[in-house]
Amino acid sequence: MYRRGRRWLDRLLPAALLAPVDPAQPDTPGPRTGRDWTVDAFGFLLAAALGALFLSPALHDSAVPFTTREIVVDVTSGALACLSLWWRRRWPLGVAVACLVLGAFSISATAAGLLALTSLAVHRSLRPVLLAAVLWIASALAFAVYSPTTDPLSVVLVAAPLVLAATAWGMFVRARRQLLFTLRERALRAEAEQRLHADTARMAERTLIAREMHDVLAHRISLMALHAGALEVRPDLPPEVRETAELLRQTARQALEELRSVIGVLREGPGRESPPAAPQPSLSDIPRLIEETRRAGAKIDFEMRVDHPNAAPSMLGRDAYRIVQESLTNIGKHARGTAARVRVTGAADSGLHVSVRNRLPLHTHAGPTLPGSGAGLLGLQERVALAGGTLVHGPDDSGDFVVDAELPW
């Protein structure tokens, strides 16, 4: 019989009303907030006021009024029922049972019992709610037997709609909370899946870029190093040609190391070990950069006056090196054959000054030019800005193109 009745309820009522309460849902008791205090105080006052309203006809309008002892029992039981509402969030079933027991001897406990039944329907599943509703009717019939002011039929006609309304309202609030909790969980899950999808797509794109860089750049740079090495060992070539070939081979090897580091960064992902990074340039490597550029045929007037360059921060040294490197690369692209002047000065607590200048060419070089994206100086500006410094570039009044940077140290 019970199983048939349970299946009937499963078909009649929404699944949200029959679902167990999840511990993570907001109806799990927690620290009482200011809003909870306000609601509980209002519930206590409402139960007390309605209890007094229910008791008033039994005192004045009844043919058989309450005796003094019955009034004391009724008021005391009603006060205890109203007071128990303060614990309805933590022990909803216990408070509902207590109100049922007190309601068997008190008409003023009726409002408190209805509020306790509503709270039970909000915080617990269907089975204890139905049990409490049936016991509530039984408690009302017990009061009809105990009290001389009413009869069982009148009690059932009044109590049944009140119990049905209180239970239905509590189940509606519970279903709404569970629906909101489910929607919130779905939204969080959808956001997590979206982030995972975006991370996967980003990782796939980075892997594709790394593969293209390896297939195109690494292949061509390797060929350049191979040809330069072949020229370096040929005995029939002049010494200066073999020196240039050696420089090209060393530059290509260094470019391959840096390219491998960049490709490793692109391929990094969760669960993958980062590849060993290529050695980063420092402030002490600027003279080596100048010497390599001179060996490639550039004319450079270089002066470096820095106190303890080896003690400079790695980020500062790398920024200064990249400024000089990009400036010399631009001279080789756009002002080939012109003399450059490089000055690096500074000390700790006074900052680092990097200046690269060259004469603007009077005419465009007739030979082949190297391709460029035009973003080198913009990249330098962003690098210097991130370091907290300033960078100025462009032609000055003397006819020189100047790249001037001030870096904090």
C-alpha positions in Angstrom: 0.0 0.0 0.0 2.8 2.4 0.9 4.7 1.6 -2.3 1.6 2.3 -4.5 1.0 5.6 -2.6 4.7 6.6 -3.1 4.5 5.9 -6.8 1.3 8.0 -7.0 3.1 10.9 -5.3 6.1 10.5 -7.6 3.8 11.0 -10.6 1.8 13.8 -9.1 4.5 16.0 -7.6 7.5 17.5 -9.3 10.8 15.8 -8.9 12.3 18.9 -7.3 9.9 18.5 -4.3 10.9 14.9 -3.7 14.7 15.4 -4.1 16.9 15.2 -1.0 18.4 18.3 0.2 22.0 18.8 -1.0 24.4 19.7 1.8 25.7 22.6 -0.3 22.3 24.2 -0.8 21.4 27.4 1.1 18.9 25.6 3.3 21.7 23.9 5.2 21.8 25.7 8.6 24.7 28.1 8.9 25.6 31.3 10.8 22.5 33.4 11.4 22.6 36.6 9.3 21.0 39.9 10.0 18.2 39.0 7.6 17.7 35.7 9.5 17.3 37.5 12.7 14.8 39.9 11.2 12.7 37.0 9.7 12.8 35.0 12.9 11.8 37.9 15.0 8.9 38.7 12.6 7.9 35.0 12.7 7.9 35.0 16.5 5.8 38.1 16.7 3.4 36.9 14.0 2.9 33.5 15.7 2.3 35.2 19.1 -0.2 37.7 17.6 -2.1 35.0 15.7 -2.1 32.8 18.7 -3.7 35.5 20.8 -6.3 36.0 18.0 -7.1 32.3 18.0 -7.4 32.2 21.8 -9.7 35.3 22.0 -12.9 33.6 20.9 -12.4 30.7 23.3 -12.2 33.3 26.2 -15.2 35.5 25.3 -17.5 34.0 22.6 -17.5 30.3 23.6 -20.6 28.9 25.4 -18.3 27.0 27.7 -15.3 29.3 28.4 -11.9 28.1 29.5 -11.2 27.8 33.2 -8.3 29.6 34.7 -6.2 26.4 34.7 -6.9 25.8 31.0 -6.0 29.4 30.2 -2.7 29.1 32.0 -1.9 25.8 30.2 -3.0 27.2 26.8 -1.0 30.4 27.1 2.1 28.6 28.5 2.0 26.1 25.7 1.5 28.8 23.1 4.5 30.8 24.5 6.7 27.7 24.4 5.6 26.9 20.8 6.4 30.5 19.7 9.8 30.4 21.5 10.7 27.1 19.8 10.5 28.8 16.4 14.0 30.3 17.1 15.5 26.9 16.5 13.3 25.9 13.5 16.3 26.4 11.1 18.6 23.9 12.8 16.0 21.4 14.0 12.9 21.8 11.9 11.5 18.3 12.5 12.1 18.6 16.3 10.5 22.0 16.5 7.5 20.8 14.4 7.0 17.8 16.7 7.3 20.0 19.8 4.6 22.4 18.4 2.4 19.4 17.6 2.6 18.1 21.2 2.0 21.6 22.6 -0.8 22.2 20.1 -2.8 19.2 21.6 -3.3 21.4 24.7 -3.2 24.9 23.3 -5.2 26.8 20.6 -2.7 29.7 20.9 0.0 27.3 19.6 -1.8 26.9 16.3 0.0 29.7 14.4 3.4 28.6 15.7 2.7 25.0 14.6 1.7 26.1 11.1 4.9 28.1 10.8 6.9 25.2 12.1 5.2 22.9 9.5 6.1 25.4 6.7 9.7 25.5 7.9 9.8 21.7 7.9 8.6 21.6 4.3 11.2 24.1 3.3 14.2 22.4 4.9 13.3 18.7 4.7 12.2 16.2 2.1 8.6 15.0 1.5 8.4 12.0 3.8 8.8 13.8 7.2 6.6 16.6 5.9 3.7 14.3 5.2 4.2 12.6 8.5 4.1 15.9 10.3 1.0 17.0 8.4 -0.9 13.9 9.4 0.2 14.2 13.0 -0.8 17.9 12.9 -4.4 16.8 12.1 -4.2 14.2 14.9 -3.0 16.9 17.3 -5.9 19.1 16.3 -8.4 16.2 17.0 -6.7 15.6 20.4 -7.2 19.3 21.2 -10.9 18.9 20.2 -11.2 16.1 22.7 -9.3 18.0 25.4 -11.1 21.4 24.9 -14.8 21.8 25.7 -15.0 24.8 23.3 -15.1 23.0 20.0 -15.9 19.6 18.3 -13.8 17.3 16.1 -15.7 18.1 12.8 -15.1 21.8 13.2 -11.5 21.2 14.0 -11.0 19.1 10.9 -12.8 21.6 8.6 -10.6 24.4 9.9 -7.3 22.6 10.4 -7.2 20.7 7.1 -7.0 23.7 4.8 -4.5 25.5 7.0 -2.2 22.4 7.1 -2.5 22.0 3.3 -1.7 25.7 2.7 1.3 25.7 5.1 2.7 22.5 3.6 2.2 23.6 0.0 3.8 27.0 0.6 6.8 25.4 2.3 7.2 22.8 -0.5 7.0 25.6 -3.1 9.8 27.6 -1.4 11.9 24.4 -1.2 11.3 23.7 -4.9 12.2 27.2 -5.9 15.4 27.1 -3.8 16.4 23.8 -5.4 15.7 25.1 -8.8 17.9 28.2 -8.2 20.6 26.0 -6.8 20.5 23.7 -9.9 20.6 26.7 -12.2 23.5 28.2 -10.4 25.4 24.8 -10.5 24.7 24.6 -14.3 25.9 28.1 -14.9 29.1 27.4 -12.9 29.6 24.1 -14.8 29.0 25.9 -18.1 31.5 28.6 -17.3 34.1 25.9 -16.3 33.5 24.0 -19.5 33.8 27.2 -21.5 37.1 28.0 -19.8 38.3 24.5 -20.5 37.3 24.8 -24.1 39.0 28.1 -24.5 42.2 26.8 -22.8 42.1 23.7 -25.1 41.7 25.9 -28.2 44.4 28.3 -27.1 46.8 25.4 -26.4 46.0 23.9 -29.9 46.7 27.2 -31.5 50.0 27.6 -29.7 51.0 24.1 -30.6 50.2 24.9 -34.3 52.2 28.1 -34.1 55.1 26.3 -32.5 55.0 23.6 -35.2 55.0 26.2 -38.0 57.9 28.1 -36.4 59.9 24.9 -36.1 59.1 23.7 -39.6 59.9 27.0 -41.3 62.3 29.0 -39.2 64.3 26.2 -37.7 64.8 24.6 -41.1 66.0 27.7 -42.8 68.3 28.8 -40.0 69.8 25.3 -39.9 70.5 25.5 -43.6 72.1 28.9 -43.1 74.3 27.5 -40.3 75.2 24.5 -42.5 76.3 26.7 -45.5 78.2 29.1 -43.2 80.0 26.1 -41.7 80.9 24.9 -45.2 82.3 28.3 -46.1 84.3 28.4 -42.9 86.3 25.3 -43.6 87.1 26.1 -47.3 90.9 26.8 -47.5 90.6 28.7 -50.9 88.6 31.6 -49.4 90.1 34.8 -47.9 90.4 34.9 -44.1 87.9 37.7 -43.8 85.3 35.6 -45.6 85.9 32.7 -43.3 85.6 34.9 -40.3 82.3 36.2 -41.6 81.1 32.6 -42.2 82.1 31.8 -38.6 80.1 34.7 -37.3 77.1 33.6 -39.4 77.3 30.1 -38.0 77.6 31.3 -34.4 74.7 33.7 -34.9 72.6 31.0 -36.5 73.3 28.6 -33.6 72.4 31.2 -31.1 69.2 32.0 -33.0 68.3 28.3 -33.0 68.8 28.1 -29.2 66.5 31.1 -28.7 64.0 29.8 -31.1 63.9 26.5 -29.3 63.2 28.3 -26.0 60.4 30.3 -27.6 58.9 27.1 -29.1 59.1 25.4 -25.7 57.2 28.3 -24.1 54.5 28.0 -26.8 54.2 24.3 -26.1 53.9 24.6 -22.4 50.7 23.3 -20.9 49.3 21.6 -17.8 51.3 18.5 -16.9 54.2 19.4 -19.2 57.6 20.3 -18.0 59.1 23.6 -19.1 62.1 23.1 -21.4 65.4 24.6 -20.2 65.4 28.3 -21.2 68.2 29.6 -23.4 70.8 31.7 -21.6 69.4 35.3 -21.4 71.7 38.2 -22.3 72.9 40.5 -19.5 74.5 44.0 -19.3 77.9 42.4 -19.6 77.0 40.9 -23.0 76.6 44.3 -24.7 80.3 44.5 -25.6 80.1 41.1 -27.2 77.1 42.2 -29.2 78.9 45.3 -30.4 81.9 43.2 -31.4 79.8 40.7 -33.4 78.0 43.5 -35.2 81.4 45.1 -36.0 82.6 41.8 -37.5 79.6 41.9 -39.7 80.8 45.2 -41.2 79.1 47.8 -39.1 80.9 51.0 -38.0 80.2 51.5 -34.3 81.6 54.0 -31.8 81.0 52.3 -28.5 81.5 53.5 -25.0 80.2 51.8 -21.8 80.7 53.3 -18.4 78.7 51.3 -15.9 79.6 50.7 -12.3 79.7 47.0 -11.6 77.7 45.8 -14.6 77.8 42.2 -13.3 75.7 43.3 -10.3 72.9 44.7 -12.5 69.5 43.0 -12.2 69.0 40.4 -14.9 65.8 42.1 -16.2 67.6 45.5 -16.5 70.5 43.9 -18.4 68.2 42.1 -20.7 66.2 45.2 -21.5 69.4 47.3 -22.2 70.8 44.5 -24.4 67.5 44.3 -26.4 67.5 48.1 -26.9 71.0 48.1 -28.3 70.3 44.9 -30.4 67.1 46.3 -31.9 68.6 49.7 -32.6 71.6 48.1 -34.4 69.3 45.8 -36.4 67.3 48.9 -37.6 70.5 50.6 -38.6 71.4 47.6 -40.7 68.0 47.5 -42.3 67.4 51.2 -43.0 70.7 53.0 -42.8 73.3 50.5 -43.9 76.8 51.9 -44.1 76.2 54.7 -41.7 78.3 55.0 -38.5 76.5 54.4 -35.2 77.4 55.6 -31.8 76.4 53.6 -28.7 76.6 54.9 -25.2 75.6 52.9 -22.1 76.2 54.7 -18.8 74.8 54.4 -15.3 75.1 53.0 -11.8 73.0 51.6 -9.0 70.5 54.0 -7.5 71.1 56.5 -10.3 69.6 54.6 -13.3 70.9 53.3 -16.6 71.0 55.4 -19.7 71.2 53.8 -23.2 71.7 55.9 -26.3 72.1 54.7 -29.9 72.3 57.3 -32.7 73.3 57.2 -36.4 73.3 59.6 -39.3 70.2 59.5 -41.4 71.1 58.2 -44.9 71.1 60.7 -47.7 69.8 58.2 -50.2 68.3 54.8 -50.2 70.8 51.9 -50.5 70.7 50.2 -53.9 71.2 46.7 -52.5 68.6 44.3 -51.2 66.9 45.3 -47.9 65.9 43.1 -45.1 62.1 42.7 -44.4 60.7 44.3 -41.3 57.4 44.5 -39.5 57.8 48.0 -38.3 57.0 47.0 -34.7 60.5 46.8 -33.3 60.5 50.3 -31.8 57.0 49.8 -30.5 58.1 46.6 -28.8 61.0 48.5 -27.2 58.6 51.2 -25.9 56.4 48.6 -24.3 59.4 46.8 -22.8 60.8 50.0 -21.3 57.3 51.1 -20.1 56.9 47.8 -18.3 60.3 48.3 -16.6 59.2 51.8 -15.4 61.5 53.7 -17.7 61.1 56.1 -20.7 62.2 55.7 -24.3 62.4 58.4 -27.0 63.2 57.7 -30.6 63.2 59.7 -33.8 65.3 62.2 -35.7 66.8 65.1 -33.9 67.8 68.6 -35.0 71.4 67.5 -35.9 70.2 65.1 -38.6 70.7 61.9 -36.5 68.2 59.2 -35.7 68.3 58.7 -31.9 67.0 55.9 -29.7 67.4 57.1 -26.1 66.2 55.1 -23.0 66.3 55.8 -19.3 65.9 52.6 -17.2 65.5 52.6 -13.4 68.2 50.9 -11.4 
